[in-house]
Amino acid sequence: EQLFLAGADVFRLNFSHGSQEQKLELLQMIRTVEDKYSHPIGILGDLQGPKLRVGEFSNPSGEYLEQGQSFRLDLDSAKGD
């Protein structure tokens, strides 16, 4: 409520973290403040975007890159080198 009174009229909820129950509680809190002050409040749902998934390297210790060295990520399922 204090954030709203200070001028916030949009709240961003990060759906990548926390439970659905926590998000529901936050949504209900926001809507309660919205009703109390008869003023619309926006909710921005921040959804997790695609993650780049990489497989395994041939070297179990991983790989180290030197400055300027080229390195390519691909979708090949073979172990990288």
RATAVEN-V102565 format. One record per residue. RES is the residue in one small letter. PHI is phi as a letter, one per 20 degrees, with the letter a starting at -180 (NA if undefined). NEAR is the number of other C-alpha atoms within 10 Angstrom. Layout:
res=(RES/RES)
phi=(PHI/PHI)
near=(NEAR/NEAR)
This chain:
res=(e/q/l/f/l/a/g/a/d/v/f/r/l/n/f/s/h/g/s/q/e/q/k/l/e/l/l/q/m/i/r/t/v/e/d/k/y/s/h/p/i/g/i/l/g/d/l/q/g/p/k/l/r/v/g/e/f/s/n/p/s/g/e/y/l/e/q/g/q/s/f/r/l/d/l/d/s/a/k/g/d)
phi=(NA/f/f/f/f/e/p/f/c/c/c/e/d/e/e/e/c/n/e/f/f/f/f/f/f/f/g/f/f/f/f/f/f/g/f/g/d/l/c/f/c/e/c/d/e/e/e/f/e/f/d/e/d/d/e/d/e/f/e/g/e/n/c/d/d/e/g/n/f/f/b/c/e/b/e/f/f/f/f/e/c)
near=(13/8/10/16/10/8/8/12/15/14/16/10/16/13/14/11/11/10/10/10/9/12/16/11/12/14/14/12/13/21/17/13/17/17/12/10/12/10/12/13/17/14/14/11/13/11/11/10/7/6/6/8/8/13/13/12/13/12/10/7/7/10/11/7/8/8/6/6/7/7/9/5/10/12/9/9/9/11/11/16/10)
